Amino acid sequence: MENEVNYTEDNIRSLDWKEHIRLRPGMYIGKLGDGSTADDGIYVLLKEVIDNSIDEYVMGYGKTIEVSIRDGVVKVRDYGRGIPLGKVIDCVSKINTGGKYDSRAFKKSVGLNGVGTKAVNALSSNFVVESVREGQMKSATFEQGVLAEDAPIVESSKRRGTRFSFTPDPSIFMDYQFKMQYVERLLWNYAYLNTGLTIYFNGEKYHSDEGLKDLLTNYLSQEPLYPIIHLMEDDIEVAITHTHAYGEEYYSFVNGQYTTQGGTHQGAFREAYVKVIREFFQKDYDAVDIRSGVVAAIAVKVIEPVFESQTKTKLGSTEMEPNGISMRAFTLDFLKRVLDNFLHKNPEIADAIQKKILQSEKERKELAGIKKIAKERAKKANLHNKKLRDCRIHFDSKKGEAEKSTLFITEGDSASGSITKARNVNSQAVFSLKGKPLNSFGLTKKVVYENEEFNLLQAALNIEDGIENLRYKHVVVATDADVDGMHIRLLLITFFLQFFPDLVKAGHLYVLQTPLFRVRNKKETIYCYSDQEKVDAMNKLGKNPEITRFKGLGEISPDEFKHFIGENIRLDPVLIGKDSSLKELMEFYMGKNTPSRQQYIVENLKVEKDKIDEVLSA
């Protein structure tokens, strides 16, 4: 056969630890990314290092952790026991070396596989480790995982503990940038899960006294219907409340690790909560009504947890410990005793919960007939119109497949036409709006089914029964950078926040950045996303370059669009974070309009656009 590939001993290669990590980084840290999404690799590197310091705190050593990120250099210092000096180099450069294998030293830690700091070392252009114990210090410096300096053990007056410094390798993490809101969220989660611990990040203090109660208080984007229920025992802690929002919202943790994709502990909580509520009220309420609008946080401590991926975003363990009680039985027993007791002692909170259940039940039954008609309408519409140009592969949240699957929501034939021609048909879909969507602020979910645009958009995303069946990992609002485009963007964000807040909070909603200018000469073309980038491009290209101002997406040709929605795509995540005043923001922009406010928005577009982005990204 022609072009036959021989398979002999010469084809067999043995890679050392750092070569394998650098060749297959995804096996160790998930995707690489540039820092624009919370699960990008640079945050996993940060987390792997901090996890070691957290484990020291959990074991009772060191109450303070210092973190700094400046000019791409990350530094983490703890005041724990310090790595045994003779093992400092092995612990950061030999796979399957670490204290976590000795259950006497670390009982319920996060880092169980001896890989964490080795991956950070291998994927950093510069990596320094320093350990202080019993008046002595040992340090070592690596470059791309290769030992560059092995310093001798010296006497030291520094406090005991470990310090890491690393710079993610720019040859692996292209054009990366740490987004401070992601780092802050990560550090706040550590503080909430470890009451009494103090973290200093670039000089700012992170500390929590009431754990998950503080977490819910700070992350709620709507007023709770009743005071937060906060319950805890040795290996479990929960915080629960309800809001008027639709859907369910959970923050789940295992041994201090934020399991963004949930897992067996979250499933056990959802199931047990329904069972306890039914038994307390002695009513067979529908599970959907019991959990509608629930916001809850759950944290468990498990001996030797099993995660479904290296990045530990989903718990797979079905038991609290090897050969021990099942996660379901443990969680149910806890809620049966502690939540049931709480509700008996706090009848006003029990009444508020029942009132919310009955309200959800009433609304669900009222919607039943409308939903049936809307589903039929959506089926017919999909057969006869071109609103959705679908892609071939779709996101599967259960398997984590099709990470790049994206739906662009556009307005107008020219814009949607350009994106449709330029897109990757395997992973990018386009949904075309017909004019401005309805302002849904303050409306009930009935409007989702009665409004054709919303009904078809909901059907395209497959989120009627929750985001577990979401068909696209990234839902991207793609509008013009003018007054109308900004208004459409706000209307769509309002729609998702009003009816599908869990989609936003799970990090699926984005705004597409498109260039404002094209600057070019005969040799080079530069696309600019701001006035400053335009100035820099003009200086770079020299005398009299041609400058084009893009007024709308429809003016960008399909050939050019490929540059903006391919490998170089720029997405701004829509985030709901601590200190965000979404309710006030939506009331101001999306409440009843007045001519004076319309004028205010138009005249202050640039200032107010920045304010909106700042609040949504808080």
C-alpha positions in Angstrom: 0.0 0.0 0.0 1.1 3.5 -0.8 1.7 5.9 2.1 1.7 3.0 4.6 2.9 4.0 8.0 5.2 1.5 9.7 4.5 0.7 13.3 7.8 -0.5 14.8 9.9 0.0 18.0 11.0 3.3 16.5 7.4 4.6 16.9 7.3 4.0 20.6 8.3 7.1 22.6 8.7 7.5 26.3 8.1 11.1 27.5 9.4 12.4 30.8 6.8 14.0 33.2 7.2 17.6 31.9 7.2 16.7 28.2 4.0 14.8 28.6 2.3 17.6 30.5 3.4 20.2 27.9 2.4 18.0 25.0 -1.0 17.1 26.5 -1.9 19.9 28.9 -5.6 19.2 28.5 -5.2 15.9 30.3 -4.1 17.8 33.4 -5.8 21.2 33.4 -8.7 20.9 31.0 -8.7 23.5 28.2 -6.0 26.2 27.8 -7.9 29.4 26.9 -6.8 33.0 27.2 -8.4 33.8 30.6 -11.7 35.0 29.2 -13.7 32.2 30.9 -13.6 30.9 34.5 -12.5 27.4 33.6 -9.5 28.5 31.5 -6.2 26.9 32.3 -4.5 29.8 34.0 -7.1 29.7 36.8 -6.6 26.0 37.2 -2.8 26.6 37.7 -3.6 29.2 40.3 -6.1 26.9 42.0 -3.7 23.9 42.1 -1.1 26.0 44.0 -3.6 27.5 46.4 -5.2 24.1 47.1 -1.9 23.0 48.8 -2.1 26.0 51.1 -5.8 25.4 51.8 -5.0 21.8 52.7 -2.4 23.0 55.2 -5.0 25.3 56.8 -7.6 22.5 57.0 -5.0 20.4 58.8 -4.6 23.2 61.4 -1.4 24.9 60.1 -1.3 28.6 59.0 -4.3 30.9 59.2 -3.2 33.3 56.5 -2.5 32.9 52.7 -1.0 35.8 50.6 -1.7 35.9 46.9 -0.6 38.4 44.3 -0.9 38.7 40.5 1.0 41.4 38.8 2.2 41.6 35.2 1.3 38.0 34.7 3.4 36.7 37.6 1.5 34.8 40.3 2.8 34.5 43.9 1.2 32.4 46.6 2.6 32.3 50.2 1.3 30.3 53.1 2.3 29.9 56.7 1.8 26.1 57.0 4.3 23.4 57.8 6.4 24.0 54.7 7.5 21.2 52.3 10.1 18.9 53.9 13.3 20.5 52.7 14.8 17.3 51.3 11.7 16.7 49.1 11.1 20.2 47.8 12.3 19.5 44.2 10.7 16.0 44.1 7.3 17.5 45.2 7.2 19.8 42.2 8.9 17.7 39.6 8.1 14.0 40.2 4.7 12.6 39.3 3.1 10.6 42.0 5.1 12.3 44.7 3.4 14.2 47.5 2.1 14.1 51.1 -1.5 13.6 50.0 -0.8 9.9 49.5 -0.3 9.6 53.3 -3.8 9.8 54.8 -2.2 10.4 58.2 -1.0 13.8 57.0 -3.9 14.8 54.8 -7.4 13.2 55.5 -9.9 15.2 53.4 -7.8 17.1 50.9 -8.6 18.3 47.4 -5.2 17.4 45.8 -5.1 13.7 45.8 -3.2 12.8 42.7 0.3 14.2 43.2 0.0 16.1 39.9 -1.0 19.7 40.8 2.2 21.7 41.3 4.0 19.5 38.7 1.5 20.7 36.1 2.0 24.3 37.1 5.8 23.8 37.0 5.7 22.2 33.5 3.4 24.8 32.1 5.2 27.9 33.4 8.0 29.8 31.8 9.4 30.5 35.2 8.6 28.6 38.4 10.1 29.2 41.9 9.4 27.1 45.0 10.6 28.1 48.5 10.1 26.2 51.7 10.9 27.3 55.3 11.0 24.9 58.2 12.7 24.9 61.6 14.9 27.9 60.8 16.1 26.7 57.5 15.1 27.4 53.9 15.3 25.5 50.6 14.5 27.0 47.2 14.6 25.9 43.6 13.9 27.6 40.2 12.6 25.9 37.1 12.1 27.1 33.5 9.4 25.2 31.5 9.8 22.4 34.0 13.6 22.1 33.7 15.5 22.7 36.9 17.5 25.9 36.4 18.7 26.6 40.0 19.0 24.2 42.9 19.9 26.4 45.8 21.5 24.9 48.9 19.6 24.8 52.3 20.4 27.9 54.2 19.6 29.3 57.7 16.6 31.6 57.6 14.7 33.8 60.1 11.5 33.8 57.9 8.3 32.4 59.2 7.7 28.8 58.3 5.6 27.9 55.2 5.8 27.7 51.5 6.0 30.3 48.7 5.4 29.6 45.0 5.9 32.1 42.2 5.1 31.2 38.6 4.4 32.7 35.2 2.2 30.8 32.8 4.2 30.0 29.7 3.1 32.4 26.9 4.0 29.8 24.3 1.2 27.6 25.7 -1.3 30.1 27.0 -1.5 32.5 24.0 -2.3 36.2 24.8 -3.6 35.3 28.2 -4.8 37.8 30.8 -6.1 37.2 34.3 -9.6 38.6 34.8 -9.7 39.8 38.4 -13.4 39.0 38.9 -12.6 35.3 38.3 -9.7 35.4 40.7 -11.8 37.2 43.3 -14.6 34.7 43.0 -12.2 31.8 43.4 -10.6 33.4 46.5 -14.0 34.3 48.0 -15.1 30.7 47.6 -12.0 29.6 49.5 -12.8 32.1 52.3 -16.5 30.9 52.5 -15.5 27.3 52.7 -12.8 27.9 55.3 -14.3 30.1 58.0 -11.5 31.7 60.0 -9.0 31.7 57.1 -7.7 35.1 55.9 -6.6 35.5 52.3 -4.9 38.7 51.2 -5.0 39.3 47.4 -3.0 42.2 46.2 -3.5 43.7 49.6 -7.3 43.2 49.8 -8.6 41.0 52.7 -10.9 38.0 52.1 -12.4 36.6 55.2 -15.7 34.9 56.2 -17.2 34.2 59.6 -20.5 32.5 58.5 -19.4 30.4 55.6 -22.1 29.4 53.1 -24.5 31.9 54.7 -22.1 34.7 53.7 -21.7 33.1 50.2 -25.4 33.2 49.5 -25.8 36.7 51.0 -23.1 38.0 48.7 -24.0 36.1 45.5 -27.8 36.6 45.6 -28.9 38.9 42.7 -32.5 39.1 44.0 -33.9 39.7 47.4 -34.5 36.4 49.3 -38.1 35.5 50.2 -37.0 34.6 53.7 -33.8 34.7 55.9 -31.2 32.3 54.7 -31.4 28.8 56.4 -27.9 27.9 57.5 -27.2 24.3 58.8 -24.0 22.4 59.5 -22.5 19.4 61.1 -19.0 17.9 60.9 -18.9 16.8 57.2 -21.7 18.8 55.7 -22.9 22.4 55.5 -25.8 23.9 53.6 -27.4 27.3 53.1 -30.9 27.6 51.5 -33.3 30.3 50.5 -35.8 31.1 47.6 -36.1 34.1 45.4 -38.7 35.1 42.8 -36.3 33.9 40.1 -37.1 31.0 37.8 -35.1 27.8 37.8 -32.7 26.4 40.4 -29.3 27.7 41.4 -26.7 25.8 43.3 -23.2 26.3 44.6 -21.7 23.0 45.5 -18.3 22.1 47.0 -16.3 19.0 48.0 -13.4 19.4 50.4 -13.3 23.1 49.5 -13.3 22.4 45.7 -16.0 24.3 43.8 -17.7 21.6 41.7 -19.2 23.8 39.0 -20.8 20.9 37.3 -22.3 19.5 40.5 -22.2 15.8 40.9 -23.5 13.1 43.3 -23.5 15.5 46.4 -25.6 18.1 44.5 -28.0 15.4 43.2 -28.3 13.9 46.7 -29.2 17.4 48.1 -31.8 18.1 45.4 -33.5 14.7 46.0 -33.3 14.9 49.8 -34.6 18.5 50.0 -37.8 17.5 48.0 -38.3 14.4 50.3 -38.0 16.4 53.5 -40.3 19.2 52.3 -43.0 16.8 51.3 -42.8 15.0 54.6 -42.8 18.2 56.6 -45.9 19.6 54.9 -47.4 16.1 54.4 -48.2 17.0 50.8 -47.0 15.3 47.6 -45.9 18.6 46.0 -44.3 18.4 42.5 -40.5 18.5 42.8 -40.5 21.2 40.2 -42.6 23.5 42.4 -40.6 22.7 45.5 -37.3 23.6 43.8 -38.5 26.5 41.7 -36.6 29.7 42.7 -34.4 27.8 45.1 -30.9 29.1 45.7 -28.7 26.8 47.8 -25.1 26.0 48.6 -23.9 22.6 49.8 -20.4 21.6 51.0 -19.3 18.1 51.9 -16.1 16.6 53.2 -15.3 13.2 51.7 -12.4 10.9 52.3 -10.7 10.1 48.9 -13.2 11.8 46.7 -13.5 10.6 43.1 -14.0 13.3 40.5 -15.1 12.8 36.9 -12.2 14.9 35.4 -8.7 16.0 36.3 -10.0 19.5 36.9 -12.4 18.3 39.6 -15.5 20.1 38.5 -17.9 17.2 39.0 -18.0 14.7 41.9 -18.4 11.1 41.0 -18.2 9.5 44.5 -21.4 7.8 45.6 -20.1 7.2 49.1 -18.9 9.6 51.8 -15.8 7.3 52.4 -14.6 4.0 51.1 -17.0 1.2 52.2 -19.0 3.9 54.1 -22.5 5.4 54.1 -23.9 6.5 50.7 -24.0 10.1 49.7 -27.8 10.0 49.3 -28.4 8.4 52.7 -25.9 10.7 54.5 -27.5 13.9 52.9 -31.1 12.7 53.5 -30.4 11.8 57.1 -28.8 15.2 57.7 -31.7 17.2 56.2 -34.4 14.9 57.8 -33.0 15.7 61.2 -31.6 19.2 60.9 -33.8 20.9 58.3 -37.0 19.4 59.7 -36.1 20.5 63.2 -35.3 24.0 61.9 -38.7 24.4 60.1 -40.6 23.3 63.2 -38.7 26.0 65.2 -39.2 28.7 62.5 -42.8 28.4 61.3 -42.7 31.8 59.6 -39.9 30.5 57.3 -41.9 27.3 56.7 -44.9 29.4 55.7 -42.8 31.4 53.2 -41.5 28.2 51.6 -45.0 26.8 51.3 -46.3 30.1 49.8 -43.6 30.0 47.2 -44.4 26.3 46.4 -48.1 27.1 45.9 -47.3 30.1 43.8 -45.1 28.0 41.5 -47.7 25.3 41.3 -50.4 27.8 40.3 -48.2 29.4 37.6 -47.1 26.0 36.3 -50.7 24.9 35.8 -51.7 28.1 34.2 -48.8 27.7 31.7 -49.6 24.1 30.8 -52.1 24.9 28.1 -50.0 27.8 26.7 -46.9 25.6 26.6 -48.6 22.9 24.5 -49.7 25.4 21.9 -46.2 27.1 22.0 -44.4 23.8 21.4 -46.5 23.1 18.3 -45.9 26.6 17.0 -42.1 26.2 17.6 -42.1 22.9 15.7 -44.0 24.4 12.7 -41.8 27.5 12.7 -38.6 25.5 12.6 -39.9 23.6 9.6 -40.8 26.7 7.6 -38.4 29.5 8.5 -34.7 30.0 8.7 -34.5 31.6 12.1 -32.0 29.0 13.3 -29.1 27.9 11.2 -28.0 25.1 13.4 -24.5 23.5 13.7 -23.7 19.8 13.6 -22.4 19.1 17.1 -24.0 20.3 20.4 -23.0 20.8 24.0 -23.6 17.9 26.4 -23.3 19.2 30.0 -23.3 15.6 31.3 -20.3 14.5 29.2 -18.7 17.9 28.8 -18.5 17.4 25.0 -18.5 20.0 22.3 -16.8 22.7 24.4 -16.8 25.1 21.5 -20.5 24.8 20.5 -21.8 28.3 20.1 -25.1 30.0 19.3 -24.8 33.6 17.9 -28.0 35.7 18.5 -28.1 38.4 15.8 -30.5 41.0 14.6 -31.1 41.8 10.9 -30.6 39.8 7.7 -27.3 41.4 6.7 -25.6 40.7 10.1 -26.9 37.2 10.4 -26.1 36.5 6.8 -22.5 37.5 7.2 -22.0 35.4 10.4 -23.8 32.4 8.8 -21.4 32.5 5.8 -18.3 32.9 8.0 -19.2 30.5 10.8 -17.8 27.0 11.4 -20.8 24.8 10.5 -19.7 22.1 12.8 -19.7 24.1 16.0 -21.3 27.5 15.4 -25.1 28.1 15.0 -26.9 31.4 14.2 -30.3 32.6 15.5 -31.7 35.6 13.7 -34.0 38.0 15.6 -36.7 39.8 13.8 -36.4 43.4 15.1 -36.0 44.4 18.7 -37.1 41.8 21.2 -39.8 42.5 23.7 -38.8 44.2 27.0 -39.5 41.4 29.4 -38.6 43.2 32.6 -41.1 42.5 35.3 -43.2 40.1 33.2 -44.1 36.5 34.1 -42.9 33.4 32.3 -46.1 33.3 30.4 -44.6 35.8 27.9 -41.9 33.3 27.0 -44.5 31.1 25.4 -46.8 33.8 24.0 -44.0 35.8 22.3 -42.9 34.1 19.1 -39.2 35.3 19.3 -38.7 34.2 22.9 -40.6 30.9 22.3 -38.3 30.0 19.3 -35.2 31.1 21.1 -36.0 29.0 24.1 -36.7 26.0 21.8 -33.4 26.5 20.0 -31.5 26.5 23.2 -33.6 23.6 24.6 -33.8 25.2 28.1 -37.5 25.0 28.8 -37.0 22.4 31.6 -33.6 23.8 32.8 -30.1 24.2 31.5 -29.2 20.5 31.9 -30.2 20.0 28.2 -28.6 23.3 26.9 -27.5 22.7 23.3 -24.7 25.3 23.2 -21.8 25.9 25.6 -21.6 29.6 24.6 -24.7 31.7 24.0 -23.4 34.9 22.3 -25.3 38.1 21.8 -23.9 39.7 18.6 -25.3 43.2 18.0 -24.0 46.4 16.5 -21.9 48.8 18.6 -24.5 51.6 18.4 -27.5 52.8 20.4 -29.9 50.3 18.8 -27.4 47.4 19.2 -26.8 48.3 22.9 -30.5 48.4 23.5 -31.0 44.9 21.9 -28.1 43.6 23.9 -29.8 44.9 27.1 -33.2 43.5 26.1 -31.7 40.0 25.6 -29.6 40.1 28.8 -32.8 41.1 30.6 -34.7 38.2 29.0 -32.1 35.7 30.3 -31.8 37.2 33.7 -35.5 37.4 34.1 -36.4 33.8 33.1 -33.1 31.8 32.9 -30.8 33.3 35.5 -29.0 29.9 36.0 -27.8 30.0 32.4 -26.1 33.4 33.1 -24.8 32.3 36.5 -23.4 29.1 35.0 -21.2 31.3 32.7 -22.9 30.5 29.3 -23.9 34.0 28.2 -21.5 36.3 26.4 -21.4 39.4 24.3 -19.4 39.3 21.0 -16.7 42.0 20.6 -16.5 43.1 17.0 -13.9 45.6 15.7 -14.8 49.3 15.4 -12.1 50.1 12.8 -10.0 48.5 10.1 -6.6 50.1 9.6 -4.5 48.9 6.6 -1.9 49.6 4.1 -0.7 47.5 1.1 1.2 45.0 3.4 -0.9 44.6 6.5 -4.4 44.9 7.9 -5.1 45.5 11.6 -8.6 45.3 13.2 -9.1 47.6 16.1 -11.6 47.3 19.0 -11.1 50.7 20.5 -9.8 54.2 19.7 -6.5 53.4 21.4 -6.0 50.3 19.3 -6.7 52.5 16.2 -4.1 55.0 17.3 -1.5 52.2 17.9 -2.3 50.6 14.5 -1.9 54.0 12.7 1.5 54.5 14.4 2.6 50.9 13.5 1.6 51.1 9.8 3.1 54.5 9.3 2.1 57.2 6.7 -1.5 57.6 5.6 -3.0 54.1 6.2 -6.6 53.5 5.0 -9.0 53.7 8.0 -12.6 52.2 7.8 -15.1 52.7 10.6 -17.5 49.8 10.8 -21.0 51.1 11.6 -22.7 47.7 12.0 -22.1 44.0 11.7 -23.8 44.0 8.3 -20.9 46.1 6.9 -18.3 43.4 7.7 -17.9 40.9 4.9 -18.1 37.2 5.6 -14.4 36.8 4.7 -13.5 39.4 7.4 -16.0 37.9 9.9 -13.9 34.7 9.9 -11.2 36.6 11.7 -13.6 37.7 14.5 -15.5 34.4 15.2 -12.7 31.9 14.7 -9.5 31.4 16.8 -9.3 35.1 17.5 -12.9 35.5 18.8 -13.3 38.0 21.6 -16.1 37.3 24.0 -17.1 39.4 27.1 -18.8 37.1 29.7 -21.9 38.4 31.3 -21.3 37.9 35.0 -23.4 38.3 38.0 -21.1 38.8 40.9 -20.7 40.1 44.3 -21.8 43.7 44.8 -23.7 43.8 41.4 -26.8 45.9 41.6 -28.7 44.1 38.7 -32.1 44.9 40.0 -31.4 48.6 40.1 -29.7 48.5 36.7 -32.6 46.6 35.0 -35.1 49.0 36.6 -33.3 52.0 35.3 -32.8 50.8 31.7 -35.6 48.4 31.3 -38.4 49.9 33.3 -41.1 52.2 31.9 -39.3 54.6 29.5 -39.6 58.4 29.5 -38.4 60.7 26.7 -35.9 62.3 29.1 -34.3 59.0 30.0 -34.1 57.9 26.3 -32.3 61.1 25.6 -30.0 60.5 28.6 -29.1 57.0 27.3 -28.4 58.3 23.8 -26.3 61.3 24.9 -24.3 59.2 27.5 -24.0 56.1 25.4 -20.2 55.6 25.9 -20.2 56.4 29.6 -23.2 54.3 30.3 -22.1 51.4 28.2 -19.0 51.2 30.3 -21.1 51.4 33.4 -23.3 48.5 32.3 -20.3 46.3 31.4 -18.7 47.2 34.7 -21.8 46.2 36.7 -22.5 43.1 34.8 -18.9 42.0 35.2 -18.6 43.0 38.9 
